[in-house]
Amino acid sequence: MTMKKTDLYKNLALVTAQRMKNAAKTPKLTAADKAKTKKELASANPLLASLMGKTKAK
């Protein structure tokens, strides 16, 4: 007996849900971490710094 298309989709959905459940969870960034990350990015990239208004006028 062959599997129906709905059974195949149901099995795929269950496998996907199980993988998502078992995946390693990444820690969420706090507001302070986000600000720190933005400052690090701006200091490393002058174009980004200019867009953020963090450049020093010469």
N, C-alpha and C positions, 0 to 999 in steps of 0.2 A: 504494500500500500504506500502510495507516495504522500508526501506532506503537502498540505494546502499552502497557498501563498500566505494566508493569514497566520498560519502556524510558524512559517519561516520568519515573518516580520515580528511575531511575538517573541520568538526565541532570540532574534537579533536585539530587540529592545531590552529583554531581560539581561543579556550578556553586557550590553552597553551600560545599563543601570548598575550592574554589579561592578564593572570596571570603575565607574565614576565613584561608587561608594568606597571602593578599596584604594582609590588613588591617594597618594600622599597629599595632605593638605598644606598649602603654603600659608605662612603667617600673613595676616593683614597688616598693611602699613598704617601707622598712626599719623596724625597730622604733622607731628614734629619730624618723623622720618621722611614724609613726603617733601617737606620744606628743605630738609638737609639734602635729599636727593636732587632737588631742583637746583640748589646752590652748587652742588658738585658738578652737575651737567653744565650749568652756565659757566663755571670756571674753566671747564675743559673745552667748551665750544664758543668761540667769540661771536659767531653769528647768532646763536641762541641767546647769548648774553645781551646782545644788542636788541633783540626782539623783546626780551624781558625787561629792558631798561636798566640793566645792571652794569653798563659800561661806564668807565670814567672818562670825562671829557678831557681832551688834550689841549 
